[in-house]
C-alpha cells in the first residue's frame, strides 16, 4: 500500500485516540493523549519514510 495512505490511516487513528481522551473511562485522559500523540508521531515517521511498513 502507498506510504502516504498508511500514514493517513495511522494519523486518523492517532487523532481518534487523542480526541477520545475525555469520552472514555478505560485509561486516564493524560495517558490517552500521550498514546494518541505517540501514534501521530509514528504516522509522521512513516510518512517521511524513516519507518516502512
C-alpha positions as CSV (number, residue, x, y, z in Angstrom):
1,X,0.0,0.0,0.0
2,X,1.1,3.6,-0.6
3,X,3.1,5.0,2.4
4,X,1.1,8.2,2.2
5,X,-2.1,6.2,2.6
6,X,-0.6,4.2,5.5
7,X,0.4,7.5,7.2
8,X,-3.1,8.9,6.7
9,X,-4.7,5.9,8.4
10,X,-2.2,6.0,11.2
11,X,-2.8,9.7,11.7
12,X,-6.6,9.2,11.7
13,X,-6.2,6.5,14.4
14,X,-3.9,8.8,16.5
15,X,-6.4,11.7,16.2
16,X,-9.2,9.5,17.2
17,X,-7.3,8.2,20.3
18,X,-6.4,11.8,21.2
19,X,-9.9,13.2,20.8
20,X,-11.5,10.3,22.7
21,X,-9.5,11.1,25.8
22,X,-12.3,12.7,27.7
23,X,-15.2,10.5,26.5
24,X,-13.8,7.1,27.6
25,X,-13.1,5.7,31.1
26,X,-10.6,2.9,30.4
27,X,-7.5,4.9,30.9
28,X,-6.7,8.4,32.3
29,X,-7.1,11.3,29.9
30,X,-3.3,12.1,30.2
31,X,-2.4,8.6,29.2
32,X,-4.9,8.6,26.3
33,X,-3.5,11.9,25.0
34,X,0.1,10.6,25.3
35,X,-0.7,7.4,23.4
36,X,-2.6,9.4,20.7
37,X,0.4,11.8,20.2
38,X,2.8,8.8,20.1
39,X,0.6,7.3,17.3
40,X,0.6,10.6,15.5
41,X,4.4,10.8,15.6
42,X,4.6,7.2,14.4
43,X,2.4,8.2,11.4
44,X,4.7,11.2,10.7
45,X,7.8,8.9,10.7
46,X,6.0,6.5,8.3
47,X,5.1,9.5,6.0
48,X,8.7,10.8,6.0
49,X,10.0,7.3,5.1
50,X,12.0,6.7,8.2
51,X,9.9,3.7,9.1
52,X,8.5,1.4,6.4
53,X,5.5,-0.9,6.9
